[in-house]
Amino acid sequence: MSKCTCPQTRRQFLRTASMASMAGFYVSPFFLELNSLAAMAQGTGGSDYRALICVYLQGGNDGHGTVIATDPDSFAAFTSARSGAPGLAYPIANLLPITLKTPQSGRTFALNPALSGIQTLFNAGRAAVVANTGTLIAPATKTQINANSVELPDSLFSHFDQTAAWQAVASNLGSGERVGWGGAVADAIEAMNVNSNSMFTCISTCGNALFLAGQSSFQINVTPAGPIPITGLQQPPFGIPSAANPLNSILSADETNLFAKEYEVVIARSIQAQAALVTAMAPAGVGGVPNPPQFLDPTTNMLANNPLAASLQTIARIIAGRGSLGVSRQIFYVQLGSFDTHDGQAKTHAQLLAQLGAAFEYFDGLMANMGLSNNVTAFTISDFGRTLTCNSDGTDHGWGSHHFVIGGAVAGGDMYGQYPVVGVDQQNDVGNGRLIPTTSVEQYAGTLARWFGLSDGQIRTVFPNFANFGTSPYLGLMG
């Protein structure tokens, strides 16, 4: 077949086509031979199984109010900066103290009052903090930034651009063909033939995600309730059998057009994936993966449903079926938000963090019960941090922030990276307490990718700026 030279690129068409497909695939740019369901069942997904779970805190989480320095000078500066906003200058007695295995000189730390679940995991050595992490091309200081002598990421403080900078491969950002670093890691795994069936390497519970977009890998979408049903084949739309004819005609057509043929493959793959997941996934509830408990809303002192925990339950159900699906490496993507707390932050932030902590504690228990504590690692990302100063009862867009990594393979109970000096106009501040990151996204991601199974050479290919952060930029957070 000759190479397509039409004005709309094949990848652009396929992305559009995938959005229209009923199972919500991100499509590979290549024709893929469809495997039989019997072949899927032959995978073992054995003791070498590993999974990464990216939890995107959509909107820009306030790191200042998530992991708090409580030594006298730091806490006084924090309280002074936050005193203008009701509920954002937490009484020190309400904070949840954590003790680092590797102390930072003269510093003490605590978590937001809503994060009791993460405090439990931290104290048990199954959670770690990665301090002041953000988008960087190379290490940057305030002096360099003021002198315009260091290259910075484009459009700092922009939701769209900084989300892309966090999730996409850095060398790809300037083009229209964005590849996520999760997808690029999956591409490397696919090239290594680690999974006997690559269809289920990348899975999202919240729609198509840039993070999972790959060159040869593709992503499957599920809902927090499970696989997306293929409406129109399993049950005629509106009870009219003929209403399914258009979809059936796509599947039965002998297409010669490049795009039409690939769209046919997309639909067929969607049907195959849905059927395989329904068969392979463990059931929810009694006799399967326990349903998540409700979380305690700290703003009402009442129990409420936890959508993040529901998404993590679905992931656990898929992981339980890893043998039938033929996978030993998987990357998942879930989302919680919005953390864009320009106003009403005290209530919104507390509710979201309570969900996060409860969901992580629940999921950690699931993995322990499945004997997979050391095989599954969850981590947070976000658009950016927020300002230390307040605007009325909220905060504005920032830059660096603090993140959590959860799992039995984590060298937990510790903080990686340097927690900044707290206060406005400090050397790590570019205005109103917007933190200049001291740990880059690529260091964070590269460390996780190495645990996942990529070689140093593969990591430096996936993350082209990795070498800018020293001869060994790994964070050491994975045991």
C-alpha positions in Angstrom: 0.0 0.0 0.0 1.3 3.4 -0.9 2.0 6.0 1.7 -0.8 8.5 2.3 0.0 12.0 1.2 -3.3 13.7 1.7 -3.4 17.1 3.5 -5.0 15.6 6.6 -2.4 13.3 8.1 -3.4 9.8 8.9 -2.7 10.2 12.6 -5.0 13.3 12.7 -7.8 11.3 11.0 -7.3 8.4 13.3 -7.5 10.6 16.4 -10.8 12.0 15.1 -12.0 8.5 14.3 -11.1 7.2 17.7 -13.1 9.9 19.4 -16.1 8.7 17.5 -15.7 5.0 18.2 -18.0 3.7 20.8 -15.4 2.3 23.1 -13.3 5.4 23.1 -10.0 4.2 21.7 -6.9 6.2 21.1 -5.8 4.6 17.8 -2.5 3.3 16.7 -1.1 4.7 13.5 -0.5 1.2 12.2 -2.9 -1.5 11.0 -2.9 -4.1 13.8 -3.8 -7.7 13.4 -6.8 -8.5 15.6 -6.0 -11.3 18.1 -8.6 -13.8 19.0 -10.2 -13.9 22.4 -8.6 -17.4 22.9 -5.2 -15.9 22.3 -5.9 -13.2 25.0 -6.6 -15.9 27.5 -3.2 -17.5 27.1 -1.3 -14.6 28.7 0.1 -15.3 32.2 0.6 -11.9 33.8 2.8 -13.6 36.3 5.0 -12.5 39.2 6.9 -10.1 37.0 3.7 -8.0 36.7 4.0 -4.3 37.2 1.6 -1.4 36.8 1.8 2.4 37.0 -1.3 4.4 37.9 -1.2 8.1 37.1 -3.6 10.1 39.2 -4.1 13.5 37.6 -5.2 16.2 40.0 -6.9 18.3 37.4 -6.8 22.1 37.7 -3.6 22.6 39.7 -3.3 21.3 43.2 -2.2 23.6 46.0 1.0 22.0 47.1 1.6 24.7 49.8 -1.5 23.5 51.6 -1.0 19.8 51.0 2.5 19.2 52.5 3.2 21.8 55.0 6.5 22.7 56.7 5.9 23.1 60.4 9.2 24.2 61.9 8.7 27.6 63.5 10.1 29.9 60.8 8.4 28.0 57.9 5.0 27.7 59.6 5.1 31.4 60.6 5.7 32.4 57.0 3.0 30.0 55.8 0.5 31.4 58.3 1.3 35.0 57.4 0.8 34.4 53.7 -2.4 32.5 54.2 -4.0 34.6 56.9 -6.1 36.6 54.5 -8.1 33.7 53.3 -10.6 32.0 55.7 -9.7 28.4 56.4 -6.4 28.4 54.6 -4.1 29.1 57.5 -4.5 25.8 59.3 -4.1 25.6 63.1 -0.9 23.6 63.6 -2.8 21.3 66.0 -5.0 20.2 63.1 -2.2 19.1 60.8 -1.1 15.5 60.5 2.6 15.2 61.3 4.9 13.0 59.3 8.5 12.1 60.3 11.0 11.7 57.5 13.4 8.8 57.5 15.9 11.2 56.0 15.5 14.5 57.9 15.9 17.8 56.1 18.0 20.0 58.4 16.0 22.0 60.8 12.7 21.2 59.1 9.5 19.4 60.3 6.5 18.5 58.1 2.8 17.7 58.2 0.0 16.8 55.9 -3.2 18.6 55.3 -5.8 17.7 57.9 -7.9 15.9 55.2 -5.1 13.4 54.3 -5.3 10.9 57.1 -5.3 8.1 54.6 -2.0 9.2 53.1 -0.5 9.8 56.6 -1.3 6.2 57.4 0.5 4.9 54.3 3.4 7.3 54.9 3.9 6.1 58.4 3.7 2.5 57.1 6.5 3.1 54.6 4.2 2.8 51.6 3.9 6.5 50.6 6.5 9.1 49.8 6.5 12.8 49.0 8.3 14.2 45.9 8.9 17.9 46.8 8.7 20.9 44.6 8.3 19.1 41.3 7.4 20.8 38.0 8.0 21.5 34.4 11.6 22.3 33.5 13.9 22.1 30.5 17.0 22.4 32.7 17.7 23.5 36.3 16.7 27.1 36.8 17.4 29.7 39.4 15.7 33.0 40.2 18.8 34.8 39.1 18.8 33.0 35.7 15.1 33.6 35.2 15.4 37.3 35.9 18.4 37.5 33.5 16.6 35.5 30.8 19.6 33.2 30.7 17.8 29.9 31.0 15.3 28.3 28.7 11.9 27.8 30.4 8.8 25.8 29.4 6.3 27.7 27.2 3.3 29.4 28.8 3.9 28.9 32.4 0.8 29.1 34.6 -1.5 28.1 31.7 -3.7 25.1 32.3 -3.6 23.8 28.8 0.1 24.3 28.2 1.3 23.1 31.5 -0.9 20.0 31.5 0.6 19.2 28.1 4.1 19.9 29.5 3.4 17.5 32.4 1.9 14.7 30.3 3.7 14.9 26.9 7.1 13.9 25.8 9.1 17.1 25.9 10.6 16.8 22.4 7.1 16.5 21.0 5.5 19.6 22.4 6.3 21.9 19.5 4.5 19.8 17.0 0.9 18.9 16.3 1.7 15.2 17.0 1.8 15.1 20.8 2.8 11.8 22.4 2.3 11.4 26.2 5.2 10.0 28.3 3.0 7.2 29.5 2.3 6.3 25.9 6.0 6.5 25.0 6.9 4.2 27.9 4.2 1.8 26.6 5.8 2.0 23.1 9.1 0.9 24.7 7.4 -1.9 26.5 5.6 -3.0 23.2 9.0 -3.0 21.4 10.4 -5.3 24.1 7.5 -7.8 23.5 6.8 -7.9 27.3 3.1 -8.2 26.9 1.7 -11.2 24.9 -1.3 -8.9 24.1 -0.6 -5.2 23.8 -4.2 -4.2 23.5 -4.6 -3.7 27.3 -1.3 -2.0 28.1 -2.8 1.5 28.4 -6.2 2.1 30.0 -8.0 5.3 31.0 -11.0 5.7 33.2 -11.7 9.3 32.1 -11.7 9.5 28.3 -8.8 9.9 25.9 -5.7 11.2 27.8 -2.7 12.9 26.3 -0.6 11.0 28.9 -1.4 7.7 27.3 -1.1 8.7 23.6 1.7 6.6 22.0 3.2 6.1 18.6 2.5 2.4 18.4 0.5 1.8 21.5 -3.1 2.9 22.0 -5.4 3.4 24.9 -8.6 1.8 25.9 -11.3 3.7 27.8 -13.4 2.3 30.5 -15.8 4.0 32.9 -15.6 3.8 36.7 -18.3 1.2 36.4 -16.3 -0.9 33.9 -16.1 -1.5 30.2 -18.1 0.7 27.9 -20.9 -1.3 26.2 -21.0 -1.4 22.4 -24.5 0.0 22.1 -26.1 -1.1 18.8 -24.7 -4.6 18.7 -25.5 -6.0 22.0 -29.0 -4.5 22.0 -30.7 -2.8 19.0 -30.9 1.0 19.5 -34.4 2.1 20.5 -35.5 -1.5 20.2 -35.3 -1.3 16.4 -33.1 -4.0 14.9 -32.5 -2.1 11.7 -30.9 0.8 13.7 -27.8 -1.3 14.1 -27.3 -1.7 10.4 -24.9 1.2 9.9 -22.5 -0.2 12.5 -22.8 -3.7 11.1 -22.2 -2.4 7.6 -18.9 -0.9 8.8 -17.8 -4.2 10.2 -18.8 -6.3 7.2 -17.5 -3.9 4.5 -14.6 -4.8 2.3 -13.0 -1.4 2.4 -10.2 -0.3 0.2 -9.9 3.3 1.4 -7.1 3.7 3.9 -9.0 5.7 6.4 -12.3 3.7 6.1 -10.3 0.5 6.6 -8.6 1.7 9.7 -11.9 2.9 11.1 -13.3 -0.6 10.6 -10.3 -1.9 12.6 -11.0 0.6 15.3 -14.6 -0.5 15.7 -13.7 -4.2 15.6 -11.0 -3.7 18.2 -13.5 -1.8 20.4 -15.9 -4.7 20.3 -13.1 -7.3 20.9 -11.7 -5.3 23.9 -15.1 -4.8 25.5 -15.9 -8.5 25.2 -12.5 -9.5 26.6 -12.7 -7.1 29.6 -16.2 -8.3 30.5 -14.9 -11.8 30.6 -11.6 -11.1 32.3 -12.4 -8.5 34.9 -13.1 -9.6 38.5 -16.6 -8.8 39.6 -17.3 -5.8 41.9 -18.5 -6.3 45.4 -19.2 -9.6 47.2 -17.1 -12.4 45.7 -14.9 -10.0 43.8 -13.1 -6.7 44.4 -14.7 -5.1 47.5 -16.7 -1.9 46.9 -15.0 1.3 48.2 -16.3 2.7 51.4 -17.7 6.2 51.5 -15.3 8.9 52.6 -15.8 11.3 55.4 -16.4 14.8 54.0 -14.4 17.0 56.4 -16.5 20.0 55.6 -19.9 18.4 56.5 -18.7 15.5 58.7 -20.9 13.3 56.6 -20.2 10.2 54.5 -20.2 10.6 50.7 -19.4 8.5 47.6 -15.8 8.6 46.4 -15.6 8.6 42.5 -11.8 8.3 42.6 -12.0 5.2 44.7 -14.6 3.8 42.3 -12.2 4.3 39.4 -9.4 2.6 41.3 -11.8 -0.3 42.0 -12.2 -0.7 38.3 -8.5 -0.7 37.8 -8.1 -3.4 40.5 -10.8 -5.5 38.7 -8.8 -5.2 35.5 -5.5 -6.0 37.2 -7.1 -9.1 38.7 -7.8 -10.3 35.1 -4.2 -9.6 33.9 -3.6 -13.3 33.2 -6.6 -13.6 30.9 -5.7 -10.3 29.2 -2.1 -11.4 28.5 -0.3 -8.5 30.1 2.6 -8.2 32.5 3.0 -4.4 32.2 0.1 -1.9 32.4 -0.3 1.9 32.6 -3.5 3.4 34.0 -4.8 7.0 34.0 -7.4 8.4 36.4 -8.5 11.9 37.2 -9.8 13.9 40.2 -10.8 17.5 40.2 -11.2 20.3 39.8 -8.3 21.7 42.0 -8.5 25.1 40.3 -9.4 26.8 43.6 -9.5 30.5 42.8 -12.2 30.8 45.3 -13.9 28.6 48.0 -10.6 26.8 48.4 -11.0 25.8 52.0 -14.0 23.6 51.3 -13.2 22.3 47.8 -9.6 21.5 48.6 -10.5 19.6 51.8 -13.1 17.6 50.0 -10.8 16.6 47.2 -7.9 15.7 49.4 -10.1 13.6 51.6 -11.2 11.7 48.6 -7.6 11.3 47.4 -6.3 10.0 50.8 -9.3 7.6 51.3 -9.0 6.3 47.7 -5.3 5.6 48.0 -5.7 3.9 51.4 -8.5 1.7 49.9 -6.5 0.8 46.8 -3.4 0.0 48.8 -5.5 -2.5 50.8 -6.8 -4.0 47.6 -3.3 -4.5 46.2 -2.2 -6.0 49.5 -5.1 -8.5 49.5 -4.2 -9.4 45.9 -0.5 -10.0 46.8 0.5 -7.1 44.5 1.7 -4.4 46.9 5.2 -4.5 45.4 3.9 -4.7 41.8 1.7 -1.6 41.5 2.7 2.0 42.0 0.4 5.0 42.0 1.5 8.6 41.7 0.0 12.1 41.3 0.5 14.7 38.7 -1.2 18.1 38.3 -1.2 21.1 36.0 1.0 23.1 38.4 1.1 24.2 42.0 -0.5 27.4 43.3 0.5 30.7 44.9 1.4 30.9 48.5 -0.5 34.2 48.8 -4.3 34.3 48.6 -6.8 36.1 46.5 -9.9 36.5 48.7 -10.7 32.9 49.6 -8.6 31.1 47.0 -5.2 31.0 45.3 -3.8 31.6 41.8 -1.9 29.4 39.3 1.7 28.6 40.4 4.5 26.4 39.1 6.2 23.8 41.3 4.3 21.6 43.7 4.5 18.5 45.9 3.4 15.0 44.9 2.7 11.6 46.3 3.9 8.2 45.2 2.1 5.2 46.7 2.9 1.4 46.8 4.9 -1.4 48.4 7.8 -0.8 46.0 8.2 2.8 47.1 11.0 3.7 49.5 8.3 5.3 51.6 8.2 7.3 54.8 10.5 9.9 53.2 10.7 13.0 51.1 12.6 13.2 47.8 13.8 16.5 46.4 14.3 19.6 48.4 11.4 21.3 50.2 11.7 25.0 49.5 12.1 27.9 51.9 8.6 29.1 52.8 7.7 32.7 52.1 7.2 35.4 49.5 10.3 36.8 47.7 12.5 33.9 48.6 15.1 32.6 46.1 12.7 29.9 44.9 9.8 32.3 44.3 9.0 34.0 41.0 6.1 36.0 42.5 3.5 35.5 45.2 5.0 32.2 46.3 5.0 30.6 42.9 7.8 28.0 43.4 10.6 27.4 40.9 10.7 23.6 40.7 13.9 21.9 42.0 12.9 18.5 40.7 11.8 18.1 37.1 8.9 16.2 35.6 11.4 14.2 33.6 13.3 13.1 36.8 10.1 12.1 38.4 8.8 10.2 35.3 12.2 8.7 34.5 12.5 7.3 38.0 9.1 5.6 37.7 9.9 4.4 34.1 13.1 2.7 35.4 11.1 0.8 38.0 8.6 -0.2 35.3 11.3 -1.9 33.3 12.9 0.6 30.9 16.7 0.8 30.6 18.7 3.9 31.1 19.1 4.3 27.4 15.4 3.9 26.8 14.7 6.5 29.5 17.0 9.0 27.9 15.3 8.5 24.6 11.8 8.9 26.0 12.8 11.9 28.1 15.2 14.0 26.0 15.9 16.6 28.8 16.7 13.9 31.4 20.5 14.4 31.0 20.2 18.1 31.7 19.7 17.2 35.4 23.0 15.5 36.1 24.8 12.3 35.4 22.3 10.3 37.5 19.0 12.3 37.7 17.0 9.4 39.3 15.3 10.3 42.6 15.9 7.1 44.4 12.3 6.8 45.6 11.7 3.3 44.3 13.1 0.6 46.6 
